[in-house]
Amino acid sequence: MKKLIIIFNPNSGPKPSNKILDLITPILKKNNFELNIITTEYPGHERLIANTIDLYDVSGICIVGGDGTIHQVVNGMLSRKDNVKLPLGIIPAGTGNSFMHDIGILNPEQAVNNIIKEKIRFIDVAKIQMVDKIIFSINIIGWGLVTDINISAEKLRWLGPQRYNITTLLHVITNKKRLAKLFLNGKEFNQKFSFIIACNTIHTGKGMKIAPKAKLDDGLLDLIVVPETQTLKLLNIFPKIFDGSHVEHEVLKYYQVKEFSLRPNFDESLNLDGEVYGKTPIDVSVLKQALSIYA
């Protein structure tokens, strides 16, 4: 019998995620998995669980939650003192499920079947060096406008997914610019920016194709850079993110890099896999295929 730890976030997604847990547990038990179900009790609890739990004789860790839950588990596991890294089985139960959009699995039953079949693939991880700590990302690293949108959207969670459309419009109209130095491919860009977002995944938010050329295992981050521009041009960019055609806009710059550094004039929080925390300045590098998942 194989042992599986399930980290369950009861607060993920627009619907009660306990229904998803109730769906997958009988399937796993029927397929000879011994389950240790741990329910998170507060924000960041996932990280502590993944960082400290005894993983002796455990086959993998199953995550029932959204992008934020995945982010916390990944950071907990990659910073373990014993360096043990187990495959992650991700059961989509969030609002956006951006990471699972890239995998192409949004159905919980399909996701659990990959755990049963032990279908493994390796994916890249972004390592973010800050002044006082290291954080890992598997989805996005956002600075500027994209972080402002996330901060405002968190205050309007009662609106559901529409909160992102509303807050995006608000901040695009405000059109705040920030002065920073961006270092990539041996060059320094010292100018004002609207936003910069580094992506390991194609998708962000609820199905938006922010980085249509991104691949989870190519050893590269897709860097979308939007220098300061007119409000009308920004308004023209954002609707195109849903199909990826925004990358053809004259204002936007698209790079694929192994590393980059960002030094803003004023240090601010970041959008890390949908979680707002951490601070600039940052040095970012790719850990190629550093994490295994059931997919």
RODO-2510 file (C-alpha; in nm, 4 decimals, decimal comma):
residues 295
     n   res          X          Y          Z
     1     m     0,0000     0,0000     0,0000
     2     k     0,1350     0,3439    -0,0983
     3     k     0,1284     0,6343     0,1423
     4     l     0,0018     0,9713     0,0246
     5     i    -0,0186     1,2967     0,2175
     6     i    -0,3129     1,5171     0,1189
     7     i    -0,2804     1,8864     0,2018
     8     f    -0,6320     2,0238     0,1859
     9     n    -0,7144     2,3960     0,1778
    10     p    -1,0852     2,4294     0,2693
    11     n    -1,0899     2,7957     0,1665
    12     s    -0,9806     2,7517    -0,1967
    13     g    -1,2073     2,8320    -0,4861
    14     p    -1,5595     2,9681    -0,5294
    15     k    -1,7262     2,6460    -0,4130
    16     p    -1,6699     2,4334    -0,1012
    17     s    -1,3559     2,2343    -0,1806
    18     n    -1,4566     1,9606     0,0660
    19     k    -1,6787     1,8251    -0,2145
    20     i    -1,3670     1,7694    -0,4225
    21     l    -1,1933     1,6027    -0,1284
    22     d    -1,4947     1,3754    -0,0793
    23     l    -1,4779     1,2878    -0,4487
    24     i    -1,1118     1,1896    -0,4690
    25     t    -1,0529     1,0106    -0,1365
    26     p    -1,2677     0,7020    -0,2153
    27     i    -1,0933     0,6714    -0,5532
    28     l    -0,7486     0,6792    -0,3942
    29     k    -0,8431     0,4343    -0,1183
    30     k    -0,9909     0,1968    -0,3748
    31     n    -0,6524     0,2022    -0,5519
    32     n    -0,4610     0,1025    -0,2376
    33     f    -0,3416     0,4433    -0,1171
    34     e    -0,3045     0,5015     0,2545
    35     l    -0,4075     0,8641     0,3096
    36     n    -0,2923     1,1186     0,5645
    37     i    -0,5290     1,4138     0,5173
    38     i    -0,4140     1,7416     0,6724
    39     t    -0,6482     2,0405     0,6614
    40     t    -0,4830     2,3829     0,6589
    41     e    -0,5875     2,6073     0,9455
    42     y    -0,4417     2,9463     0,8496
    43     p    -0,2651     3,1207     0,5566
    44     g     0,0811     2,9747     0,5066
    45     h     0,0041     2,6563     0,7004
    46     e     0,0638     2,4583     0,3799
    47     r     0,4254     2,5755     0,3725
    48     l     0,4884     2,4631     0,7315
    49     i     0,3314     2,1224     0,6661
    50     a     0,5389     2,0588     0,3526
    51     n     0,8522     2,1843     0,5243
    52     t     0,8351     1,9809     0,8455
    53     i     0,6192     1,6703     0,8007
    54     d     0,7878     1,3303     0,8139
    55     l     0,8085     1,2003     0,4578
    56     y     0,9565     0,8597     0,5363
    57     d     0,7939     0,5909     0,3222
    58     v     0,5614     0,8484     0,1586
    59     s     0,5061     0,8209    -0,2185
    60     g     0,3887     1,1751    -0,2855
    61     i     0,2040     1,4842    -0,1703
    62     c    -0,1426     1,5610    -0,3015
    63     i    -0,2600     1,9236    -0,2979
    64     v    -0,6307     2,0082    -0,2965
    65     g    -0,6390     2,3827    -0,3550
    66     g    -0,5567     2,6648    -0,5924
    67     d    -0,2416     2,8379    -0,7163
    68     g    -0,1698     2,9946    -0,3780
    69     t    -0,1833     2,6563    -0,2057
    70     i     0,0537     2,5062    -0,4636
    71     h     0,2921     2,7989    -0,4155
    72     q     0,3045     2,7497    -0,0393
    73     v     0,3612     2,3732    -0,0633
    74     v     0,6382     2,4131    -0,3225
    75     n     0,8187     2,6672    -0,1042
    76     g     0,7849     2,4471     0,2004
    77     m     0,9197     2,1399     0,0250
    78     l     1,2068     2,3088    -0,1597
    79     s     1,3358     2,4589     0,1647
    80     r     1,3335     2,1340     0,3668
    81     k     1,6491     2,0709     0,5682
    82     d     1,6587     1,7058     0,4562
    83     n     1,6302     1,8042     0,0857
    84     v     1,3589     1,5422     0,0285
    85     k     1,1518     1,6246    -0,2811
    86     l     0,8441     1,4161    -0,3545
    87     p     0,6152     1,4294    -0,6589
    88     l     0,3194     1,6633    -0,6216
    89     g    -0,0289     1,5601    -0,7245
    90     i    -0,2371     1,8708    -0,7819
    91     i    -0,6163     1,8559    -0,7617
    92     p    -0,7537     2,1869    -0,8996
    93     a    -0,9826     2,3505    -0,6453
    94     g    -0,9004     2,7209    -0,6775
    95     t    -1,0596     3,0179    -0,8498
    96     g    -0,8177     3,0523    -1,1393
    97     n    -0,6143     2,7287    -1,1387
    98     s    -0,3599     2,8947    -1,3695
    99     f    -0,0966     2,6267    -1,3252
   100     m    -0,3372     2,3446    -1,4067
   101     h    -0,4542     2,5320    -1,7162
   102     d    -0,1020     2,4786    -1,8513
   103     i    -0,1092     2,1112    -1,7598
   104     g    -0,4470     2,0886    -1,9331
   105     i    -0,6170     1,9204    -1,6382
   106     l    -0,9029     2,1034    -1,4673
   107     n    -1,1083     1,7961    -1,3817
   108     p    -1,0370     1,6567    -1,0311
   109     e    -1,1036     1,2972    -1,1389
   110     q    -0,8557     1,3253    -1,4254
   111     a    -0,5997     1,4764    -1,1895
   112     v    -0,6367     1,1974    -0,9358
   113     n    -0,6036     0,9345    -1,2101
   114     n    -0,2573     1,0704    -1,2910
   115     i    -0,1592     1,0098    -0,9288
   116     i    -0,2901     0,6538    -0,9471
   117     k    -0,1020     0,5892    -1,2725
   118     e     0,2097     0,7586    -1,1291
   119     k     0,2540     0,9650    -1,4440
   120     i     0,5506     1,1891    -1,3629
   121     r     0,6837     1,4957    -1,5411
   122     f     0,9496     1,7426    -1,4343
   123     i     0,8970     2,1184    -1,4376
   124     d     1,1089     2,4279    -1,3882
   125     v     1,1090     2,6432    -1,0772
   126     a     1,2059     3,0099    -1,0528
   127     k     1,4410     3,0927    -0,7667
   128     i     1,3914     3,4485    -0,6396
   129     q     1,6744     3,5915    -0,4315
   130     m     1,5624     3,8849    -0,2185
   131     v     1,7651     4,0857     0,0299
   132     d     1,6741     3,8658     0,3244
   133     k     1,5305     3,5419     0,1846
   134     i     1,4786     3,3069    -0,1095
   135     i     1,1339     3,2344    -0,2516
   136     f     1,0397     2,9860    -0,5238
   137     s     0,7787     3,0347    -0,7957
   138     i     0,6242     2,7949    -1,0466
   139     n     0,3785     3,0353    -1,2096
   140     i     0,4428     3,4112    -1,2197
   141     i     0,6571     3,6847    -1,0700
   142     g     0,4775     4,0143    -1,1181
   143     w     0,5805     4,3718    -1,0384
   144     g     0,4049     4,7031    -1,0930
   145     l     0,0533     4,7180    -1,2337
   146     v    -0,0032     4,3413    -1,2098
   147     t     0,0689     4,3519    -0,8358
   148     d    -0,1556     4,6553    -0,7838
   149     i    -0,4397     4,4646    -0,9518
   150     n    -0,3917     4,1633    -0,7256
   151     i    -0,3849     4,3735    -0,4087
   152     s    -0,7117     4,5448    -0,5030
   153     a    -0,8745     4,2196    -0,6183
   154     e    -0,8098     4,0573    -0,2791
   155     k    -1,0256     4,3256    -0,1187
   156     l    -1,3123     4,2384    -0,3543
   157     r    -1,3137     3,8589    -0,3289
   158     w    -1,6916     3,8660    -0,2783
   159     l    -1,7225     3,9627    -0,6469
   160     g    -1,5702     3,6330    -0,7583
   161     p    -1,3578     3,6160    -1,0760
   162     q    -1,5063     3,9457    -1,2016
   163     r    -1,3005     4,1283    -0,9410
   164     y    -0,9947     4,0977    -1,1664
   165     n    -1,1686     4,2676    -1,4587
   166     i    -1,2888     4,5516    -1,2381
   167     t    -0,9552     4,6139    -1,0659
   168     t    -0,7643     4,5820    -1,3938
   169     l    -0,9748     4,8588    -1,5498
   170     l    -0,9273     5,0774    -1,2425
   171     h    -0,5481     5,0483    -1,2384
   172     v    -0,5071     5,0764    -1,6157
   173     i    -0,6948     5,4068    -1,6050
   174     t    -0,4762     5,5219    -1,3135
   175     n    -0,1705     5,4150    -1,5192
   176     k     0,0967     5,4443    -1,2506
   177     k     0,4570     5,4291    -1,3739
   178     r     0,7624     5,3172    -1,1786
   179     l     1,1311     5,3917    -1,2346
   180     a     1,3570     5,0864    -1,2194
   181     k     1,6665     4,9179    -1,3544
   182     l     1,6065     4,5882    -1,5332
   183     f     1,9043     4,3653    -1,6088
   184     l     1,8668     4,0873    -1,8651
   185     n     2,0735     3,9260    -2,1385
   186     g     2,3747     4,1341    -2,0367
   187     k     2,1907     4,4636    -2,0840
   188     e     2,0661     4,7287    -1,8419
   189     f     1,7345     4,9077    -1,8979
   190     n     1,7010     5,2149    -1,6772
   191     q     1,3566     5,3637    -1,7355
   192     k     0,9964     5,3855    -1,6211
   193     f     0,7759     5,0781    -1,6501
   194     s     0,4056     5,0047    -1,6255
   195     f     0,4673     4,6434    -1,5289
   196     i     0,7011     4,3486    -1,5635
   197     i     0,5893     3,9892    -1,5284
   198     a     0,8076     3,6791    -1,5487
   199     c     0,6195     3,3620    -1,6356
   200     n     0,6911     2,9930    -1,6096
   201     t     0,3377     2,9206    -1,7289
   202     i     0,1311     3,0362    -2,0242
   203     h    -0,1671     3,1225    -1,8069
   204     t    -0,2423     3,3571    -1,5232
   205     g    -0,5693     3,4633    -1,3597
   206     k    -0,8619     3,2641    -1,4942
   207     g    -0,7348     3,1331    -1,8265
   208     m    -0,5535     3,4480    -1,9455
   209     k    -0,2661     3,3633    -2,1835
   210     i    -0,0144     3,6107    -2,0473
   211     a     0,2909     3,4241    -2,1878
   212     p     0,1761     3,2189    -2,4889
   213     k     0,5286     3,0941    -2,5703
   214     a     0,6012     2,9650    -2,2193
   215     k     0,6897     2,6018    -2,1469
   216     l     0,7061     2,4463    -1,8028
   217     d     1,0264     2,2539    -1,8655
   218     d     1,2419     2,4542    -2,1095
   219     g     1,4742     2,6134    -1,8524
   220     l     1,3510     2,9607    -1,9461
   221     l     1,1286     3,2304    -1,8006
   222     d     0,9116     3,4313    -2,0372
   223     l     0,9505     3,7969    -1,9461
   224     i     0,6760     4,0388    -2,0480
   225     v     0,7932     4,3983    -2,0165
   226     v     0,5659     4,6996    -2,0653
   227     p     0,7479     5,0348    -2,0421
   228     e     0,5536     5,3490    -1,9539
   229     t     0,2913     5,4141    -2,2155
   230     q    -0,0324     5,5984    -2,2804
   231     t    -0,3458     5,4860    -2,0993
   232     l    -0,5289     5,4121    -2,4246
   233     k    -0,2504     5,1792    -2,5359
   234     l    -0,2650     4,9967    -2,2027
   235     l    -0,6408     4,9614    -2,2406
   236     n    -0,5778     4,8078    -2,5815
   237     i    -0,3287     4,5530    -2,4438
   238     f    -0,5282     4,3969    -2,1601
   239     p    -0,8297     4,2486    -2,3466
   240     k    -0,5858     4,0692    -2,5777
   241     i    -0,4277     3,8809    -2,2872
   242     f    -0,7167     3,6329    -2,2957
   243     d    -0,6044     3,4926    -2,6317
   244     g    -0,2342     3,5816    -2,6175
   245     s    -0,2425     3,8307    -2,9045
   246     h    -0,1169     4,1087    -2,6744
   247     v     0,2413     3,9957    -2,7416
   248     e     0,2164     4,1509    -3,0884
   249     h     0,1476     4,4981    -2,9456
   250     e     0,4101     4,7596    -3,0349
   251     v     0,4533     4,8707    -2,6737
   252     l     0,5185     4,5286    -2,5207
   253     k     0,8574     4,3544    -2,5137
   254     y     0,8773     3,9743    -2,4857
   255     y     1,1956     3,7966    -2,3778
   256     q     1,2887     3,4400    -2,2891
   257     v     1,5661     3,4356    -2,0300
   258     k     1,7464     3,2088    -1,7843
   259     e     1,7854     3,4903    -1,5327
   260     f     1,7148     3,8579    -1,4723
   261     s     1,7424     4,1233    -1,2007
   262     l     1,5100     4,4066    -1,1047
   263     r     1,6125     4,7167    -0,9067
   264     p     1,3264     4,9663    -0,8646
   265     n     1,3877     5,3126    -0,7193
   266     f     1,1339     5,2301    -0,4481
   267     d     1,1035     4,8745    -0,3190
   268     e     0,7549     4,7239    -0,3375
   269     s     0,5736     4,3951    -0,2913
   270     l     0,5515     4,1363    -0,5683
   271     n     0,2825     3,9118    -0,7113
   272     l     0,4259     3,5633    -0,6618
   273     d     0,1970     3,2941    -0,8046
   274     g    -0,1004     3,5093    -0,7101
   275     e     0,0266     3,5776    -0,3572
   276     v     0,1286     3,9354    -0,2746
   277     y     0,4388     3,9433    -0,0553
   278     g     0,8174     3,9697    -0,0652
   279     k     1,0067     4,2790    -0,1726
   280     t     1,2241     4,4069    -0,4521
   281     p     1,5119     4,4209    -0,5370
   282     i     1,5276     4,0675    -0,6776
   283     d     1,7633     3,8404    -0,8664
   284     v     1,5791     3,5594    -1,0443
   285     s     1,7173     3,2406    -1,1974
   286     v     1,5634     2,9203    -1,3344
   287     l     1,6113     2,5816    -1,1706
   288     k     1,5523     2,3582    -1,4691
   289     q     1,3190     2,0624    -1,4089
   290     a     1,3719     2,0909    -1,0337
   291     l     1,0250     1,9677    -0,9350
   292     s     0,8261     1,6585    -1,0228
   293     i     0,4477     1,6448    -1,0533
   294     y     0,1890     1,3822    -1,1411
   295     a     0,0644     1,4906    -1,4839
***
